[in-house]
Amino acid sequence: MTTPPVRVGTPTTRILGWLTAVSLALTAVMALVVSPPDVNMQDSVRLLYLHVPTAWLAMYVSFGVTTLASVLYLWKRTRSRFWDLTAGASAEIGVLFLGLTLLIGSIWGRITWGVWWTWDARLTTTAVLFVLYLGYLAVRKVPATPEVAARRSAIVAVAAFLDVPIVHQSVEWWRTLHQDATILDERRLLDPQIHGSMAWTLLLGVVAFTLLYCWLLAHRFQLAALEDRFADRQLQVAIDERRAEAVTS
Amino acid sequence: MWRDAALVAGKDLRVEARSRVAINQVVPFALLVLVVFAFALDSDRDTLTRVGPGLFWVTVLFSGLLAIQRSFVIEASDDARDALRLSGLDGAGIFLGKALAVAVQLVALEAVLTVGVVVLYNVRLHDPLLLVLTALATTVGLAAAGTVYGIIAAGLRVRDTLLPLLVLPVLAPALLASARACEAALTGAPGDGWPWVRLLFVFATIYVTFGVVAFGPLLEEA
């Protein structure tokens, strides 16, 4: 018996996909063509139109969703497989984009500061966050029954989230108590000192990457749900085979 | 809960006292790390004195990982973990007991290592109050966070490699804070050290609370 191919896209995800593609293309045009080079940073400022949205997507959206979904999973009244799969899918996207953030950031740093890495408070927090969530993904990969794995992962996600403010506070003090202020504060980019097409490009980038996140999450979630169903079916097949053996022998 | 904690801590410490793994292997390992750092950096005493507090806490962290792993290895043999689950002891009590046993071992280790850095790195101790409070808060935080992740990794085939990956980033701020607090004490600027000690106490409180709440469910499925 052949099963019809499962379609992973729905009309909603397809529209979302198109919106994402269009907004990403627009961001590229705005970032590379329309917006002017920065007075100080020249053309390297264009990297930031990628850097800021990926950072936003990873740190706030993805890990926020992972934490929220994990808490909802741990709370008995809302416990369902849905939240576990959402948490995992979101964390994977988050780690990917946090990796991109670090990569783009260090390329930009090499151009602007002359070094690939500096122990700035934000960079350090980001690096620790990256490793924390790599650990979370490693825990998710450890084989166990779905319920056990889900609960364990959810607890690790909450524990990781609890650590974030402490990490942030500690590296903030570390840099301010013992070192000069950082060479360039990223926050300057987000306050209204920048104008016109640069601000719009940045805003468009954030919107485009948020759409991209939603699209990726929908598909990654669906894939995880299919994997789940596949595992269930394999189990059922194995049980049926053993039963058949028992009958024939 | 407290009675259960005392029972479990007593049991773990008795096991350690009889097996002598901590005294025969972990302590020599820690001293060895101090010597290795000296090889890696310089025999130049100024460098070692300056970075002494940081190296001290890195050594405590690595040796602490061994102590935490030990703490769950002793539960792995003879299905001791199942016995623990069936014992009817309170989950929070078991957590506090295991963390307390790790903390006691760490305090002993820190005492030995303090002598080590004083002798080998020529570090002079000032502000004993700040140093002792830093050590206390760090030890409690390290033991609590380590025990939480220890039980998550316990019983898994990959536990030896998974535990450091999980624990080190979580403990990174504690390492940073304790190294800075000790540095402040040793360089004669204790005022700089107190915010770090407060941060360490916050860290310890968070992970003790988290462990008390989460350890029961984690133990059941470990």
Interface residues (C-beta under 8 A of the other chain):
Chain A: V128 V131 L132 L134 G135 A138 V139 V142 A144 E147 V148 R151 R152 I155 V156 V158 A159 A160 L162 D163 I166 V167 Q169 S170 V171 W173 W174 L177 H178
Chain B: V148 Y149 I152 L156 V158 L162 L165 L166 L168 P169 V170 A172 P173 L176 A177 R180 D192 P195 W196 L199 V202 F203 I206 Y207 F210 A214 P217 L218 E221
